[in-house]
Amino acid sequence: MNKEIPYKIYLEENEMPKQWYNVRADMKNKPAPILNPATRKPITVEELTPIFCEELARQELDDTTPYIDIPQEIQDFYRMYRPSPLTRAYCLEKKLDTPAHIYYKFEGNNTSGSHKLNSAIAQAYYAKKQGLKGVTTETGAGQWGTALSMACAYFDLDCQVYMVKVSYEQKPFRREVMRTYGATVTPSPSMLTNVGKKINAEFPGTTGSLGCAISEAVEAATAQEGYRYVLGSVLSQVLLHQTIIGLETKSALDKYGIKADVVIGCAGGGSNLGGLISPFVGEMLRGEADYEIIAVEPASCPSLTRGKYAYDFCDTGKICPLAKMYTLGSGFIPSANHAGGLRYHGMSSIISQLYDDKLISARSVEQTEVFKAAQTFAKVEGILPAPESSHAIKVAIDEALKCKETGEEKNIVFGLTGTGYFDMVAYQKYNDGEMVDYIPTEEDLIKSFATLPQING
């Protein structure tokens, strides 16, 4: 039977999902409501619309509608690169000499090089439909900024990107792709916004963080008429759009009668992980199936494994709504590691609630081991993976080696979020033996936790 499964399982174009899946509808314990930073009360759609597009604000707060139609214009755009392939990693299995069957969902087969385009095109569509002039955003490693610049170019919208300074410097080619698509790219924290000036004064020489860049992007959006802020991860609306990943994965597995035993995704803010696991979690919530689901995060920014489950600001400048999530504190600035897309201080409220309910587990891994796994994967599977994706590869290899010890033939599925061809500085550091592991001390975390807002619930 195994040999009958092709290397790549493709869905037909007409098999692409026509709806996104809202896992919150099936959650008995809903994620805690996000709060207005001024009143500390649950925020309303009306209060969100000065920051977000109207339809996106509604999606953000909708925790009862299980399926939401994908507009035809977005479906048409998706068809340029979707459905994406689910690949059986036969060569990796052979390399590891494992009885496990390893599958990966590859999201790097578009110009942006990652899964981020799935939500970027949706958010740009709703901005255009509302008649806006443009949008502002932040980006870490640059995948989100690249995807949004592409989406904005498609809909003829202005795109302003605040890029975490360390990534701006480490990944100049990603920056230039954004500029090629017409985006304005600013290293963050900058001196162009009030919050940027404040952060630079408080942390001289800082390499930045996603929390910093978010604050700047929100300030820039609210200061310009006809602009709104859009975000590439963390928010429930983003996880909703990314469920097309998991829906396609589930359909491809079902096509060959394969049931996943272990589902693995890298975890930064939660967009890829949430998109991949939502349909599987939905079956668990409805009592239809059981899976082992593993979130993998960097040891340098371990929000799930070492964070606190509490209300916190979503940005360093403390101007965004508060969310209950596993967090290291909005003021936490992680070390300048090479997984730029996994450097957010908190975790999606949806992922945080699922983790707190023990429906998923989490592991933190050090970057030298991550790049070792990336190199192993690249040599046998022919794709140079992004550092973010390689966190999932590391744990997938670990799980496959466990199967080698026990003789179990588990089906292991992981998300390959994108390619690493813009991450060659990181690969150079690894190849030259200059890469080191950064892990925050307990003192670092205690200091950051002390800044958490005091909110009951």
N, C-alpha and C positions, 0 to 999 in steps of 0.2 A: 504493500500500500504506500509506504513512504516514498519509494522511487517513482510512483505515479504522480506525486506532487511536484509541479514544475518549480524551477528556481524562482520564477516571478509569477505571482498570482495577480492577474489583471482583472478588474471589473470592466464590463462594457460601459460605454458612455451613458447609456440609458439606465445603468445600475447605480449611478452616482446619487447620493441622498438628495432629496428635494426639500428636506426640513432639517433644522438643527435640533438637537435633543437637550432639553433643560433638565438636568439631573435633580435640581432643587425640587421639582414637582414630586419626585418619588422619595425625597428625604423626610423621614419622620422628624428628625431634629434639623430644622432649617438653620442655615447660617444666621448668626445674629444680625440684626439690621445695621446698616451703616448709619453713622450719626452726623448731624450737622455740627461742624466744629464750633459754631457760635452758641447754639442752644443746647447742644449735647443730647438732642432728641432725634428719633428716627427721621432721616431725611426724606423729603418728598420729591416727586418728579419735577414739580415746579421749582424747587430749590436746586435741583441738579442741572436744569436746562441752561443756566448762564455759563456753565462749564462744558457740559456735554450736549451733543445733538439730541433733539427731543425723542426720537425713536430709540436711540441708544440708552437714554435715561430710563425709558419705560422697560426696556429689556433688562437693565441693571437691577430693577426692583421687582421684576416678575418672578416669583418663586412658586407659581401654581400651574402655569401653562407648560405641559410636557413637551410639546413639539411646536416649533415656530417656523413658518414657511420661509424658504430662502428665495428672495426676489429673483425674478427671471434674469434681470441684468447681471446679478452676481453669479447665478448659475452659468450664464454665457461666458463670463470671465473665467470661472473655475475650469471650464472645459479646455482652456488653453494648456492646463497642466494637471488636471485631475480627470479621472481617479488616479491616485498615485499608487505605485506598486507595493505589494507586500512580498518580500523576498525571503525565501528559505535559505538560510546561511549554511549551505552544505559544506563549503570549504572551511568555514570556522569550526563547524562540528568535527570535521576530520582532523583539523589542527589540534583541537582539544581532546580528541579521542573520547568523546562523550556520547552516551546513548540519548542525550537530550536532543530535541528538535528545536532549533532556534530560528525565529522569524523576526524580521524587522520591517517596520513601516517607514519607507523613505520619503521624506518631505523636502528634499533638496533639489528636486528636478524642475526648478524654475529659476529665473534670473536672480531673484532675491536670495536664493540659496537656502531657504528655510521655510518652516511652517507658517511664519508670521504673515505671509501674504493672504492666508485664509481669512484673517480678521481685518487686515489693512484694507482690502477691497470692500469689505462690508461697511467699515466705518467711513471710508471715503464716499461710498455710495449714499449713505444716509446724510452726510454733510452736503453733498451736491444736491440731493433731493430737497433739502431744507433751504437751498439757495445761498449757502455760505460762500465767502470768498476764499477761505483757506482754513488750515488746521495747524496746531502746534503739537509737538510731542517730545518725548525723551527717547534715547536709545542707549543701550549698554554696549554690547559687542558690535552693534550696528545692523544686525539682521532686521530688527523692527524698523529702524529708520530707512533702510534700503527698501523694504517692502512697502512702507507707507509712501515713500517718494515715487515708487512705481505706480501705486494706486492713485495718487493725486495727479500724476501726469496723465493717466488714463481718463480721469474725469475733469482735467483742466482746473485743478485747485492749487492754490499756493501751499507750500509745505515748509514749515520751519522746525528744524530738529536741533534739540540740545543733546549733545553726545557726551557721555561720561568722559572726562578729560583723559584718563589713562587709556581708554580705548581709542579716543580721537588721535592720540599720539602713537599707539601701538598698531593701529589698523588704518593707515592713510588711504589704502585702496578702497576699503569699504566706504570711507568718507567720500571718495571721488565718484563712486557709483551713485551715491545719493545726489551729489552735485550734477552729475550727468543727466539725471532725471529731473533736474530743476529745483531741487531742495536747497535751502539755506542751512548750513550746518555750523553750529557754534559749540566750542568746547565748554563743558560745564563742570564746576561753577564758573560763570562768566562775570564780567563787570557790566553787563547789559541790563540786568534786572536788579531790583532792590534786594531780593532774597539771595541772589548770587553774590552781591557785594557783601552781604552780612555773613554768608558762609565762608567766603574768602578771608574776611577779617577774623572770624572765630577759629578757622583752621588754615593758617597760612601754608601755602604750598601743597594743599590737599590734591589728591588725584581724582577726587569726586566720587559720587555714588549715584545709583539710580534715584534714590530719594531726593538728592540735590537737584538732579536734572528734571525730575517731575515738578518740583516747586517752581523752577524757572519757566518751564513750559506752560504751567497753569497761569502764572502771572502774565506771561506774554499773551496768552489767549484772551484773558479777561481785560487786558489793556487795549485790545484792538477790536474795533467794530467789525462784525461779520466773521469772526473767528471762533472756533471752539477747540477744546483740548481733546486729544484722543490718546489712548494708552494701549500698549502692546501685550500686556500680561495682567495678572492679579485680579482685574475686575471680572465680575460674573458674566458680563456681556461678551468679553473676550473669550472666556472658556466656552461659552455657548457657541460662538462661531467656530471654534477649533474642534468641536465635537464631530465635524465632518471627518476628521482623522480616525477617531474611534469607530464611527459608524461604518466607514469603508473597511477598516481592519476587521471588524466583526463580520461583515458581509463576505469578505474574501475568505476568512476562516470557515464560515458556514458553507461556502461554495464547495469545499472539499471535506466537509464533515470533521473539521478539526476543532477541538475545544482547548482553549488556552488554559494552562495551569498557573503560570506566573506571568504577570504583566508588569513591565518595568518602564519608568520614564524619568528623565532628569527633571529636577525641580528647582526653579529659581523664584518666579512669581506664581507659577502654576499653569500657564497657558497650554504648553505642550502636554504636560502631565494630565491636566484636567480634560483636555480634548481627547486624548488617547483612552483614558480609563472610564470616562463617563458612561458609555453604553454597558461596560462590564459591571461597573458599580450599580447601575440601574437594575441589572438582573439580580444582583445580590440583595439590593433593597427590596425587590419584589419577591424574593425567595425562590427565584427561578434557577439560580446557579451559584457556584462559589468559586472564588479566585483568590490567589495570593497576589496582592498589588503592592509594589515597592516604589517609593519615591526616593530618588537619589540626589543628594545635594552636596556641594563642596564643603569640606571641613572648615574652610576659611569663612564661610557665611552660612552657618548651620541653624537656620531659623526653626525647622521642625525638630531636630534632634537635641538642640540646646536652648531654644527660645522659650518664651513664656506665652501662654494662651491668654491674651488680654486685648482690650481695646487700645489701639495705637493710631497715630497719624500715618497716613499713607505716604507722606513726603517729609523730607527733612525740615522744610520751612514751616511746617505745621499750618498750611493753608487749605489742604485738602480735607475731605471728610475722614472721619475716624472709622476704622473697621476692626472687628474682633478677629484676631488672627494669631497664629504663632509668629512671634516677632522678636527681634534682637534689640528693638528700640529704634525709633525713627532717626535718631542721631548717630546710629552705628554706621561707620564708614569702613567697609571691609578692606583688607589688604589688596594690593594691586595684582590679584591673581589673573590667570589667563582665560578664565571662563567668564567673560564680561557679561554674558546674558544671565548669569546665576549670581548676581551680586546685589540682589534686593534684600532689604532688611526684614521683610515680612513674607507671608505666604497667603495666597488666595483664601478668602473666607470659606469658600466651598471646600477646598482641599484641607484647610485647618479643621473644619467640622468633621469631615470624614476621618481624618487622622485622630482627632480626639475621641471619636466614636469607635476607634480601632477597626475600621473597615479597611484601612490601608496602613502599611508600615513605612518606616523611613530609615535610610542609612546615609551617613556622611562619609565621603572618601577624599583622600588627599590627591593633589593634582599630579604628582609624579606618577602615582599608580594609574591615574586616569589616562595620562599620555602613553604609558606603557601599553595599556589596553587598546588605545587608539591605534598605536603602531601595529600591534598584532592584527587588529581588524583590517587595517589598510592593506597590509601585506597579502592577506588571503582573500578578502572580499572586493578589493579593487576600488574602494571609495575612501577618500581621505575625510574622516569625520570631523565635524565641528567639536571644539573642546566641550561645549555643553552636552552634545549628544554622547560624547565619550564617557560621561558619568554613567549613563545607562548601559553602555557597552561593558564597562568595568564590572558592574553587578551582574549583568547577563552572563559574562564569562565565569564569575564566581558561582552563580547558580548552576551553570552547566558542569563545572568541575565537581560540585556537590553530587550531581547525578552520576558522574563518573565513579565516585566513591560508593554510592548506594546502588547503582545499577538501574535507577529509575529512568523511564523514558518520558520525562516531562516535556510539555510543549511550552517553550519560553518565548514570549513576545515582547519586543522593546521598540521604543520610538527612536528612529534615527532622524533627528530634527533638521539636520542640514549638513552642508559640506564645510570643510575647514580650509578652503583655499585662500581665504583672506586672513587666516590665523597663522601665517608662516613665521612671524616673530616668535610666537609661542612654541611652535615646533622646533625652531632654531635653538631656543633656550633649552628645550628638552634634549635635543640631539647633541648640544655642546656640553651637557652636564651642568648647566648653570641654573636649572630650575630648582627651586626650593619650595617646601611646603609651609604655608602660613596657617596657623591655627590660633584663634583668639584665646587669650587666657581667661580664667574665671574672673579676674579683676577687671579685664576689659568689658566683659558682659555685665558684671554687677554695676559698673559705672554707667553703662548704656541703659540697663533696666531701670535705673534710678530716675530716668527722665520720662518714664511711661506716665501718661495721664491717669489720674485717679478716677476711675469710672466703675460703678457697680454693674455686674452682668457679664 
